Amino acid sequence: MGETTKPATGTVSESDAAYLRDLARKVAEIGNDPVQERKAEMWTRHNDLERVRPMVLAFPEGSWRELLPGDRFRIGDRFLRRIEGDFLRRIYYWEHMQDDNVTEPAVYAPVVTHTTGWGLRTQNTRPEEATGAYHIDPVIHDESDIDKLEIPRLTVDWDETERLHGILQDLFADILTVEKRGVQRGGAEPLDFYSQLRGIDNMYMDLIDKPEMVHKAIGRIIDGRIQMIRDAEEQGAMTLGNRNNYAGSGGTSYTKQLPQPDFDGTHVRARDLWGFATAQIFSEVSPAMHEEFALTHEARYCDLFGLNCYGCCEPLHHKLDALFRTIPRLRRISISPWADVDISAEKLADRYIYSWKPNPSMLAGERWQPDVVRREMREFCERTRGNVVEIIMKDTHTVRHEPRRMWEWVRITREVAEEFA
């Protein structure tokens, strides 16, 4: 939410404008297909805890560079290149991997926001390899440095917002609905952010040697996240997120339970949105420490929102009881590749969305083994028959330059999911 949309000219040649409009027509055709409405209805039932069938989504993430390499892009303008990328990805989904993602016949203009920042910036030493590991250079060395953490303030640039909206109106209004989109969900990763400022090893040692320092830092970070949400709410920078919006660490946001019954139809509030928190850096931290240093702080943030999601890559099967008693209005829980499937199934039952993240290594291995995928997907679905399940493939940094792996994963997983409808 702290990211600033950079100014863009929004100017393109006549041929590039014609090309973008052709893409928009394809998106409109896809978005108006009746299957989109059926998928949206299924997601609504699923998110409202009605068991339909396991819902299936694939997020190529890092492997997009193999599925849609840079030479597929034509637009040079920074803003319109993002629109081009959005159109190309939606078309790619339709043509190659029809998961349960919903395509809407719309194009989205950002509500442009700026933040004052945290006062401290993360510093890293990066390798020459573009995707290589990096070293964190701590900027918090002792407790006094935490006082340098400032509470960010968010402001909306309405002039730039209207300018970008006008560009899209001029290009696409006769083809797609042009919508302004502001803040649509909450998100807080305070421990992950703190570890970037303090250094991972230092943070772990602090849990034992300097617990009050950790509490002070995490409390300050949560205060900052809350302030930015309040600023967005007060300035009218929020947009309802109960449609095909990314939810938590995977999933969509369709629900009849948001916005709140007292929503006035105009002023969107945090309690009309989905919230999210995670502490991936706490994967191997004990349940007691996770509750003390993460959940008790994250609960303050999550309390702002109408429904909440929790977790990403950290295994949570042995921490679920703590989640249940601390995070308000909890609805979606990420069950990572390193979590125990059966313990999670028993504890989540049909009271929470079981957001399973299968191991992406099945797409990145030396050999593509579709039979193994089918066996693993069927075994998982058998073990979670009583749950409200979604299967989310993400963190896919490569498909070994074989895009068909992603297509076939979606096809196989959808076929298996249909068996468990």
Contacts in CASP RR format, 6 or more apart in sequence:
PFRMAT RR
TARGET T0000
AUTHOR 0000-0000-0000
METHOD contacts of the structure
MODEL  1
MGETTKPATGTVSESDAAYLRDLARKVAEIGNDPVQERKAEMWTRHNDLE
RVRPMVLAFPEGSWRELLPGDRFRIGDRFLRRIEGDFLRRIYYWEHMQDD
NVTEPAVYAPVVTHTTGWGLRTQNTRPEEATGAYHIDPVIHDESDIDKLE
IPRLTVDWDETERLHGILQDLFADILTVEKRGVQRGGAEPLDFYSQLRGI
DNMYMDLIDKPEMVHKAIGRIIDGRIQMIRDAEEQGAMTLGNRNNYAGSG
GTSYTKQLPQPDFDGTHVRARDLWGFATAQIFSEVSPAMHEEFALTHEAR
YCDLFGLNCYGCCEPLHHKLDALFRTIPRLRRISISPWADVDISAEKLAD
RYIYSWKPNPSMLAGERWQPDVVRREMREFCERTRGNVVEIIMKDTHTVR
HEPRRMWEWVRITREVAEEFA
1 113 0 8 1.000
1 115 0 8 1.000
1 154 0 8 1.000
1 183 0 8 1.000
1 186 0 8 1.000
1 187 0 8 1.000
1 228 0 8 1.000
1 229 0 8 1.000
1 232 0 8 1.000
2 113 0 8 1.000
2 115 0 8 1.000
2 117 0 8 1.000
2 152 0 8 1.000
2 154 0 8 1.000
2 228 0 8 1.000
4 112 0 8 1.000
4 113 0 8 1.000
4 114 0 8 1.000
4 115 0 8 1.000
5 79 0 8 1.000
5 110 0 8 1.000
5 112 0 8 1.000
5 113 0 8 1.000
5 160 0 8 1.000
5 164 0 8 1.000
6 78 0 8 1.000
7 160 0 8 1.000
8 77 0 8 1.000
8 78 0 8 1.000
8 79 0 8 1.000
8 80 0 8 1.000
8 164 0 8 1.000
9 77 0 8 1.000
9 79 0 8 1.000
10 77 0 8 1.000
10 79 0 8 1.000
10 80 0 8 1.000
10 167 0 8 1.000
11 77 0 8 1.000
12 20 0 8 1.000
12 75 0 8 1.000
12 76 0 8 1.000
12 77 0 8 1.000
12 80 0 8 1.000
16 74 0 8 1.000
16 75 0 8 1.000
16 80 0 8 1.000
17 171 0 8 1.000
19 74 0 8 1.000
19 75 0 8 1.000
20 75 0 8 1.000
20 80 0 8 1.000
20 83 0 8 1.000
20 84 0 8 1.000
20 87 0 8 1.000
20 171 0 8 1.000
20 172 0 8 1.000
21 171 0 8 1.000
21 172 0 8 1.000
21 175 0 8 1.000
23 84 0 8 1.000
23 87 0 8 1.000
23 88 0 8 1.000
23 91 0 8 1.000
24 87 0 8 1.000
24 107 0 8 1.000
24 171 0 8 1.000
24 172 0 8 1.000
24 175 0 8 1.000
24 176 0 8 1.000
25 175 0 8 1.000
26 87 0 8 1.000
26 91 0 8 1.000
27 87 0 8 1.000
27 90 0 8 1.000
27 91 0 8 1.000
27 103 0 8 1.000
27 105 0 8 1.000
27 107 0 8 1.000
27 176 0 8 1.000
28 105 0 8 1.000
28 175 0 8 1.000
28 176 0 8 1.000
30 36 0 8 1.000
30 90 0 8 1.000
30 91 0 8 1.000
30 94 0 8 1.000
30 103 0 8 1.000
30 105 0 8 1.000
31 103 0 8 1.000
31 104 0 8 1.000
31 105 0 8 1.000
32 105 0 8 1.000
36 102 0 8 1.000
36 103 0 8 1.000
36 104 0 8 1.000
39 100 0 8 1.000
39 101 0 8 1.000
39 102 0 8 1.000
40 102 0 8 1.000
40 243 0 8 1.000
40 244 0 8 1.000
40 254 0 8 1.000
42 52 0 8 1.000
42 53 0 8 1.000
42 55 0 8 1.000
42 100 0 8 1.000
43 55 0 8 1.000
43 100 0 8 1.000
43 102 0 8 1.000
43 244 0 8 1.000
43 252 0 8 1.000
43 254 0 8 1.000
44 254 0 8 1.000
44 255 0 8 1.000
44 256 0 8 1.000
45 52 0 8 1.000
46 52 0 8 1.000
46 55 0 8 1.000
46 254 0 8 1.000
46 353 0 8 1.000
46 388 0 8 1.000
46 390 0 8 1.000
47 247 0 8 1.000
47 252 0 8 1.000
47 253 0 8 1.000
47 254 0 8 1.000
47 255 0 8 1.000
47 257 0 8 1.000
47 331 0 8 1.000
47 332 0 8 1.000
47 353 0 8 1.000
48 255 0 8 1.000
48 256 0 8 1.000
48 257 0 8 1.000
49 331 0 8 1.000
49 350 0 8 1.000
49 351 0 8 1.000
49 352 0 8 1.000
49 353 0 8 1.000
49 388 0 8 1.000
50 388 0 8 1.000
51 350 0 8 1.000
51 386 0 8 1.000
51 387 0 8 1.000
51 388 0 8 1.000
51 389 0 8 1.000
52 421 0 8 1.000
53 417 0 8 1.000
53 418 0 8 1.000
53 420 0 8 1.000
53 421 0 8 1.000
54 381 0 8 1.000
54 384 0 8 1.000
54 389 0 8 1.000
54 390 0 8 1.000
54 391 0 8 1.000
54 416 0 8 1.000
54 417 0 8 1.000
54 420 0 8 1.000
55 100 0 8 1.000
55 251 0 8 1.000
55 389 0 8 1.000
55 390 0 8 1.000
55 391 0 8 1.000
55 417 0 8 1.000
56 99 0 8 1.000
56 100 0 8 1.000
56 390 0 8 1.000
56 391 0 8 1.000
56 410 0 8 1.000
56 413 0 8 1.000
56 414 0 8 1.000
56 417 0 8 1.000
57 99 0 8 1.000
57 100 0 8 1.000
57 101 0 8 1.000
57 250 0 8 1.000
57 251 0 8 1.000
57 252 0 8 1.000
57 390 0 8 1.000
57 391 0 8 1.000
57 392 0 8 1.000
57 393 0 8 1.000
58 97 0 8 1.000
58 99 0 8 1.000
58 101 0 8 1.000
58 392 0 8 1.000
58 393 0 8 1.000
58 394 0 8 1.000
58 396 0 8 1.000
58 406 0 8 1.000
58 409 0 8 1.000
58 410 0 8 1.000
59 250 0 8 1.000
59 392 0 8 1.000
59 393 0 8 1.000
59 394 0 8 1.000
59 396 0 8 1.000
60 67 0 8 1.000
60 396 0 8 1.000
60 399 0 8 1.000
60 406 0 8 1.000
61 394 0 8 1.000
61 395 0 8 1.000
61 396 0 8 1.000
61 397 0 8 1.000
62 396 0 8 1.000
62 397 0 8 1.000
62 398 0 8 1.000
63 363 0 8 1.000
63 396 0 8 1.000
63 397 0 8 1.000
63 398 0 8 1.000
63 399 0 8 1.000
63 406 0 8 1.000
64 89 0 8 1.000
66 398 0 8 1.000
66 399 0 8 1.000
66 401 0 8 1.000
66 403 0 8 1.000
67 92 0 8 1.000
67 96 0 8 1.000
67 399 0 8 1.000
67 403 0 8 1.000
67 406 0 8 1.000
68 85 0 8 1.000
68 88 0 8 1.000
68 89 0 8 1.000
68 92 0 8 1.000
72 88 0 8 1.000
73 81 0 8 1.000
73 84 0 8 1.000
73 85 0 8 1.000
73 88 0 8 1.000
74 84 0 8 1.000
75 81 0 8 1.000
75 83 0 8 1.000
75 84 0 8 1.000
79 164 0 8 1.000
79 167 0 8 1.000
80 167 0 8 1.000
83 107 0 8 1.000
83 168 0 8 1.000
86 107 0 8 1.000
86 108 0 8 1.000
87 107 0 8 1.000
90 103 0 8 1.000
93 99 0 8 1.000
93 101 0 8 1.000
93 103 0 8 1.000
94 103 0 8 1.000
96 403 0 8 1.000
96 406 0 8 1.000
96 407 0 8 1.000
97 406 0 8 1.000
97 407 0 8 1.000
97 410 0 8 1.000
97 411 0 8 1.000
98 410 0 8 1.000
98 414 0 8 1.000
99 410 0 8 1.000
99 413 0 8 1.000
99 414 0 8 1.000
100 414 0 8 1.000
101 244 0 8 1.000
101 252 0 8 1.000
102 243 0 8 1.000
102 244 0 8 1.000
102 252 0 8 1.000
102 254 0 8 1.000
103 244 0 8 1.000
104 177 0 8 1.000
104 243 0 8 1.000
104 244 0 8 1.000
105 176 0 8 1.000
105 177 0 8 1.000
106 176 0 8 1.000
106 177 0 8 1.000
106 178 0 8 1.000
106 179 0 8 1.000
107 168 0 8 1.000
107 172 0 8 1.000
107 176 0 8 1.000
107 177 0 8 1.000
107 178 0 8 1.000
107 179 0 8 1.000
108 179 0 8 1.000
108 180 0 8 1.000
108 181 0 8 1.000
109 161 0 8 1.000
109 164 0 8 1.000
109 165 0 8 1.000
109 166 0 8 1.000
109 167 0 8 1.000
109 168 0 8 1.000
109 178 0 8 1.000
109 179 0 8 1.000
109 180 0 8 1.000
109 181 0 8 1.000
110 161 0 8 1.000
110 164 0 8 1.000
110 180 0 8 1.000
110 181 0 8 1.000
110 182 0 8 1.000
111 156 0 8 1.000
111 161 0 8 1.000
111 180 0 8 1.000
111 181 0 8 1.000
111 182 0 8 1.000
111 183 0 8 1.000
111 237 0 8 1.000
111 239 0 8 1.000
112 156 0 8 1.000
112 157 0 8 1.000
112 160 0 8 1.000
112 161 0 8 1.000
112 164 0 8 1.000
113 154 0 8 1.000
113 155 0 8 1.000
113 156 0 8 1.000
113 157 0 8 1.000
113 182 0 8 1.000
113 183 0 8 1.000
113 232 0 8 1.000
113 237 0 8 1.000
114 154 0 8 1.000
114 155 0 8 1.000
114 157 0 8 1.000
115 152 0 8 1.000
115 153 0 8 1.000
115 154 0 8 1.000
115 155 0 8 1.000
115 228 0 8 1.000
116 150 0 8 1.000
116 152 0 8 1.000
116 153 0 8 1.000
117 150 0 8 1.000
117 152 0 8 1.000
118 149 0 8 1.000
118 150 0 8 1.000
118 152 0 8 1.000
119 148 0 8 1.000
119 149 0 8 1.000
119 150 0 8 1.000
120 139 0 8 1.000
120 140 0 8 1.000
120 145 0 8 1.000
120 148 0 8 1.000
120 149 0 8 1.000
120 197 0 8 1.000
121 139 0 8 1.000
122 136 0 8 1.000
122 139 0 8 1.000
122 196 0 8 1.000
122 197 0 8 1.000
123 136 0 8 1.000
123 137 0 8 1.000
123 138 0 8 1.000
123 139 0 8 1.000
124 134 0 8 1.000
124 135 0 8 1.000
124 136 0 8 1.000
124 137 0 8 1.000
125 134 0 8 1.000
125 135 0 8 1.000
125 137 0 8 1.000
126 132 0 8 1.000
126 134 0 8 1.000
127 133 0 8 1.000
127 134 0 8 1.000
131 397 0 8 1.000
136 195 0 8 1.000
136 196 0 8 1.000
136 199 0 8 1.000
136 200 0 8 1.000
138 197 0 8 1.000
138 198 0 8 1.000
138 199 0 8 1.000
138 202 0 8 1.000
139 145 0 8 1.000
139 197 0 8 1.000
140 146 0 8 1.000
140 148 0 8 1.000
140 194 0 8 1.000
140 197 0 8 1.000
140 198 0 8 1.000
140 217 0 8 1.000
142 213 0 8 1.000
143 210 0 8 1.000
143 212 0 8 1.000
143 213 0 8 1.000
143 216 0 8 1.000
146 213 0 8 1.000
146 216 0 8 1.000
146 217 0 8 1.000
146 220 0 8 1.000
149 197 0 8 1.000
149 217 0 8 1.000
149 220 0 8 1.000
149 221 0 8 1.000
151 220 0 8 1.000
151 223 0 8 1.000
151 224 0 8 1.000
151 227 0 8 1.000
152 224 0 8 1.000
152 227 0 8 1.000
152 228 0 8 1.000
153 227 0 8 1.000
153 228 0 8 1.000
153 231 0 8 1.000
154 227 0 8 1.000
154 228 0 8 1.000
154 231 0 8 1.000
154 232 0 8 1.000
154 235 0 8 1.000
154 237 0 8 1.000
155 231 0 8 1.000
155 235 0 8 1.000
156 232 0 8 1.000
156 235 0 8 1.000
156 236 0 8 1.000
156 237 0 8 1.000
161 180 0 8 1.000
165 178 0 8 1.000
165 180 0 8 1.000
166 178 0 8 1.000
168 178 0 8 1.000
169 178 0 8 1.000
172 178 0 8 1.000
179 239 0 8 1.000
180 239 0 8 1.000
181 239 0 8 1.000
182 232 0 8 1.000
182 237 0 8 1.000
182 238 0 8 1.000
182 239 0 8 1.000
183 229 0 8 1.000
183 232 0 8 1.000
183 237 0 8 1.000
183 238 0 8 1.000
183 239 0 8 1.000
183 273 0 8 1.000
184 238 0 8 1.000
184 239 0 8 1.000
184 240 0 8 1.000
184 241 0 8 1.000
184 245 0 8 1.000
184 253 0 8 1.000
184 273 0 8 1.000
185 241 0 8 1.000
185 245 0 8 1.000
185 246 0 8 1.000
185 247 0 8 1.000
185 248 0 8 1.000
185 253 0 8 1.000
185 273 0 8 1.000
185 274 0 8 1.000
185 275 0 8 1.000
185 276 0 8 1.000
186 229 0 8 1.000
186 270 0 8 1.000
186 273 0 8 1.000
186 274 0 8 1.000
186 275 0 8 1.000
186 276 0 8 1.000
186 304 0 8 1.000
186 305 0 8 1.000
187 225 0 8 1.000
187 248 0 8 1.000
187 275 0 8 1.000
187 276 0 8 1.000
187 277 0 8 1.000
187 301 0 8 1.000
188 221 0 8 1.000
188 222 0 8 1.000
188 225 0 8 1.000
188 276 0 8 1.000
188 277 0 8 1.000
188 278 0 8 1.000
188 298 0 8 1.000
188 301 0 8 1.000
188 302 0 8 1.000
189 277 0 8 1.000
189 278 0 8 1.000
189 279 0 8 1.000
189 280 0 8 1.000
190 218 0 8 1.000
190 219 0 8 1.000
190 221 0 8 1.000
190 222 0 8 1.000
190 225 0 8 1.000
190 277 0 8 1.000
190 279 0 8 1.000
190 294 0 8 1.000
190 297 0 8 1.000
190 298 0 8 1.000
191 203 0 8 1.000
191 218 0 8 1.000
191 279 0 8 1.000
191 281 0 8 1.000
191 282 0 8 1.000
191 293 0 8 1.000
191 294 0 8 1.000
192 278 0 8 1.000
192 279 0 8 1.000
192 280 0 8 1.000
192 281 0 8 1.000
193 221 0 8 1.000
194 203 0 8 1.000
194 214 0 8 1.000
194 217 0 8 1.000
194 218 0 8 1.000
194 221 0 8 1.000
195 203 0 8 1.000
195 281 0 8 1.000
197 217 0 8 1.000
198 206 0 8 1.000
198 217 0 8 1.000
200 281 0 8 1.000
203 214 0 8 1.000
203 281 0 8 1.000
204 285 0 8 1.000
206 213 0 8 1.000
206 214 0 8 1.000
207 214 0 8 1.000
207 285 0 8 1.000
207 289 0 8 1.000
207 293 0 8 1.000
211 292 0 8 1.000
211 293 0 8 1.000
214 293 0 8 1.000
215 293 0 8 1.000
215 297 0 8 1.000
218 293 0 8 1.000
218 294 0 8 1.000
218 297 0 8 1.000
219 297 0 8 1.000
221 297 0 8 1.000
222 297 0 8 1.000
222 298 0 8 1.000
222 300 0 8 1.000
222 301 0 8 1.000
225 301 0 8 1.000
226 300 0 8 1.000
226 301 0 8 1.000
226 304 0 8 1.000
229 270 0 8 1.000
229 301 0 8 1.000
229 304 0 8 1.000
230 270 0 8 1.000
231 237 0 8 1.000
232 238 0 8 1.000
233 268 0 8 1.000
233 269 0 8 1.000
233 270 0 8 1.000
236 267 0 8 1.000
236 268 0 8 1.000
238 268 0 8 1.000
238 269 0 8 1.000
238 270 0 8 1.000
238 272 0 8 1.000
238 273 0 8 1.000
239 268 0 8 1.000
240 258 0 8 1.000
240 259 0 8 1.000
240 268 0 8 1.000
240 272 0 8 1.000
240 273 0 8 1.000
241 253 0 8 1.000
241 258 0 8 1.000
241 272 0 8 1.000
241 273 0 8 1.000
241 274 0 8 1.000
242 253 0 8 1.000
242 254 0 8 1.000
242 255 0 8 1.000
242 258 0 8 1.000
242 259 0 8 1.000
242 274 0 8 1.000
243 252 0 8 1.000
243 253 0 8 1.000
243 254 0 8 1.000
244 252 0 8 1.000
244 253 0 8 1.000
244 254 0 8 1.000
245 252 0 8 1.000
245 253 0 8 1.000
245 274 0 8 1.000
246 252 0 8 1.000
246 253 0 8 1.000
247 253 0 8 1.000
247 274 0 8 1.000
247 276 0 8 1.000
247 309 0 8 1.000
247 332 0 8 1.000
248 274 0 8 1.000
248 275 0 8 1.000
248 276 0 8 1.000
248 309 0 8 1.000
248 311 0 8 1.000
248 312 0 8 1.000
248 332 0 8 1.000
248 334 0 8 1.000
249 276 0 8 1.000
249 278 0 8 1.000
249 309 0 8 1.000
249 311 0 8 1.000
249 312 0 8 1.000
249 313 0 8 1.000
249 334 0 8 1.000
249 355 0 8 1.000
249 357 0 8 1.000
249 392 0 8 1.000
249 394 0 8 1.000
250 309 0 8 1.000
250 334 0 8 1.000
250 355 0 8 1.000
250 390 0 8 1.000
250 392 0 8 1.000
250 394 0 8 1.000
251 332 0 8 1.000
251 355 0 8 1.000
251 390 0 8 1.000
251 392 0 8 1.000
253 274 0 8 1.000
255 307 0 8 1.000
257 306 0 8 1.000
257 307 0 8 1.000
258 272 0 8 1.000
258 273 0 8 1.000
258 274 0 8 1.000
258 306 0 8 1.000
258 307 0 8 1.000
259 265 0 8 1.000
259 268 0 8 1.000
259 269 0 8 1.000
259 272 0 8 1.000
260 269 0 8 1.000
260 271 0 8 1.000
260 272 0 8 1.000
260 306 0 8 1.000
263 269 0 8 1.000
263 272 0 8 1.000
270 304 0 8 1.000
270 305 0 8 1.000
270 306 0 8 1.000
271 304 0 8 1.000
271 305 0 8 1.000
271 306 0 8 1.000
272 306 0 8 1.000
273 305 0 8 1.000
273 306 0 8 1.000
274 305 0 8 1.000
274 306 0 8 1.000
274 307 0 8 1.000
274 308 0 8 1.000
274 309 0 8 1.000
274 331 0 8 1.000
275 302 0 8 1.000
275 304 0 8 1.000
275 305 0 8 1.000
275 306 0 8 1.000
275 307 0 8 1.000
275 308 0 8 1.000
275 309 0 8 1.000
276 308 0 8 1.000
276 309 0 8 1.000
276 310 0 8 1.000
276 311 0 8 1.000
277 294 0 8 1.000
277 298 0 8 1.000
277 301 0 8 1.000
277 302 0 8 1.000
277 308 0 8 1.000
277 309 0 8 1.000
277 310 0 8 1.000
277 311 0 8 1.000
277 327 0 8 1.000
278 310 0 8 1.000
278 311 0 8 1.000
278 312 0 8 1.000
278 314 0 8 1.000
278 334 0 8 1.000
279 285 0 8 1.000
279 290 0 8 1.000
279 294 0 8 1.000
279 298 0 8 1.000
279 311 0 8 1.000
279 314 0 8 1.000
280 311 0 8 1.000
280 312 0 8 1.000
280 313 0 8 1.000
280 314 0 8 1.000
281 314 0 8 1.000
282 289 0 8 1.000
282 290 0 8 1.000
282 293 0 8 1.000
282 294 0 8 1.000
282 314 0 8 1.000
283 313 0 8 1.000
283 314 0 8 1.000
283 315 0 8 1.000
283 338 0 8 1.000
285 293 0 8 1.000
287 318 0 8 1.000
287 319 0 8 1.000
287 321 0 8 1.000
287 322 0 8 1.000
290 319 0 8 1.000
290 322 0 8 1.000
291 319 0 8 1.000
291 322 0 8 1.000
291 326 0 8 1.000
295 322 0 8 1.000
295 323 0 8 1.000
295 326 0 8 1.000
295 327 0 8 1.000
296 326 0 8 1.000
298 310 0 8 1.000
298 326 0 8 1.000
298 327 0 8 1.000
299 326 0 8 1.000
299 327 0 8 1.000
299 328 0 8 1.000
302 308 0 8 1.000
302 310 0 8 1.000
302 327 0 8 1.000
302 328 0 8 1.000
302 329 0 8 1.000
302 330 0 8 1.000
303 328 0 8 1.000
305 329 0 8 1.000
306 329 0 8 1.000
307 329 0 8 1.000
307 331 0 8 1.000
307 332 0 8 1.000
308 327 0 8 1.000
308 328 0 8 1.000
308 329 0 8 1.000
308 330 0 8 1.000
308 331 0 8 1.000
308 332 0 8 1.000
309 330 0 8 1.000
309 331 0 8 1.000
309 332 0 8 1.000
309 333 0 8 1.000
309 334 0 8 1.000
309 355 0 8 1.000
310 316 0 8 1.000
310 323 0 8 1.000
310 327 0 8 1.000
310 330 0 8 1.000
310 332 0 8 1.000
310 333 0 8 1.000
310 334 0 8 1.000
311 333 0 8 1.000
311 334 0 8 1.000
311 336 0 8 1.000
312 334 0 8 1.000
312 336 0 8 1.000
312 357 0 8 1.000
313 334 0 8 1.000
313 336 0 8 1.000
313 337 0 8 1.000
313 338 0 8 1.000
313 357 0 8 1.000
313 395 0 8 1.000
314 334 0 8 1.000
314 336 0 8 1.000
315 336 0 8 1.000
315 338 0 8 1.000
315 339 0 8 1.000
315 340 0 8 1.000
316 323 0 8 1.000
316 333 0 8 1.000
316 334 0 8 1.000
316 335 0 8 1.000
316 336 0 8 1.000
316 339 0 8 1.000
316 344 0 8 1.000
317 335 0 8 1.000
317 339 0 8 1.000
317 340 0 8 1.000
317 343 0 8 1.000
317 344 0 8 1.000
317 347 0 8 1.000
318 340 0 8 1.000
318 343 0 8 1.000
320 333 0 8 1.000
320 343 0 8 1.000
320 344 0 8 1.000
320 347 0 8 1.000
320 348 0 8 1.000
321 347 0 8 1.000
323 330 0 8 1.000
323 333 0 8 1.000
324 330 0 8 1.000
330 352 0 8 1.000
331 352 0 8 1.000
331 353 0 8 1.000
332 352 0 8 1.000
332 353 0 8 1.000
332 355 0 8 1.000
333 344 0 8 1.000
333 348 0 8 1.000
333 352 0 8 1.000
333 353 0 8 1.000
333 354 0 8 1.000
333 355 0 8 1.000
334 355 0 8 1.000
334 357 0 8 1.000
335 341 0 8 1.000
335 344 0 8 1.000
335 348 0 8 1.000
335 354 0 8 1.000
335 355 0 8 1.000
335 356 0 8 1.000
335 357 0 8 1.000
336 357 0 8 1.000
337 357 0 8 1.000
337 358 0 8 1.000
337 359 0 8 1.000
337 360 0 8 1.000
341 356 0 8 1.000
341 380 0 8 1.000
341 383 0 8 1.000
341 384 0 8 1.000
342 383 0 8 1.000
344 354 0 8 1.000
345 354 0 8 1.000
345 383 0 8 1.000
345 384 0 8 1.000
345 386 0 8 1.000
345 387 0 8 1.000
348 354 0 8 1.000
348 387 0 8 1.000
348 388 0 8 1.000
349 386 0 8 1.000
349 387 0 8 1.000
350 386 0 8 1.000
350 387 0 8 1.000
350 388 0 8 1.000
352 388 0 8 1.000
353 388 0 8 1.000
353 389 0 8 1.000
353 390 0 8 1.000
354 384 0 8 1.000
354 387 0 8 1.000
354 388 0 8 1.000
354 389 0 8 1.000
354 390 0 8 1.000
355 390 0 8 1.000
355 392 0 8 1.000
356 380 0 8 1.000
356 384 0 8 1.000
356 389 0 8 1.000
356 390 0 8 1.000
356 391 0 8 1.000
356 392 0 8 1.000
357 392 0 8 1.000
357 393 0 8 1.000
357 394 0 8 1.000
357 395 0 8 1.000
358 376 0 8 1.000
358 377 0 8 1.000
358 380 0 8 1.000
358 391 0 8 1.000
358 393 0 8 1.000
360 393 0 8 1.000
360 394 0 8 1.000
360 395 0 8 1.000
360 396 0 8 1.000
360 397 0 8 1.000
362 369 0 8 1.000
362 372 0 8 1.000
362 373 0 8 1.000
362 376 0 8 1.000
362 409 0 8 1.000
363 393 0 8 1.000
363 396 0 8 1.000
363 398 0 8 1.000
363 399 0 8 1.000
363 400 0 8 1.000
363 405 0 8 1.000
363 406 0 8 1.000
363 409 0 8 1.000
364 396 0 8 1.000
364 397 0 8 1.000
364 398 0 8 1.000
364 399 0 8 1.000
364 400 0 8 1.000
365 400 0 8 1.000
366 400 0 8 1.000
368 400 0 8 1.000
368 402 0 8 1.000
368 404 0 8 1.000
368 405 0 8 1.000
368 408 0 8 1.000
370 408 0 8 1.000
370 412 0 8 1.000
373 408 0 8 1.000
373 409 0 8 1.000
373 412 0 8 1.000
373 413 0 8 1.000
374 412 0 8 1.000
374 415 0 8 1.000
374 416 0 8 1.000
377 391 0 8 1.000
377 412 0 8 1.000
377 413 0 8 1.000
377 416 0 8 1.000
377 417 0 8 1.000
378 416 0 8 1.000
378 419 0 8 1.000
380 391 0 8 1.000
381 389 0 8 1.000
381 416 0 8 1.000
381 417 0 8 1.000
381 419 0 8 1.000
381 420 0 8 1.000
385 420 0 8 1.000
391 413 0 8 1.000
391 417 0 8 1.000
393 406 0 8 1.000
393 409 0 8 1.000
393 410 0 8 1.000
393 413 0 8 1.000
396 406 0 8 1.000
399 405 0 8 1.000
399 406 0 8 1.000
END
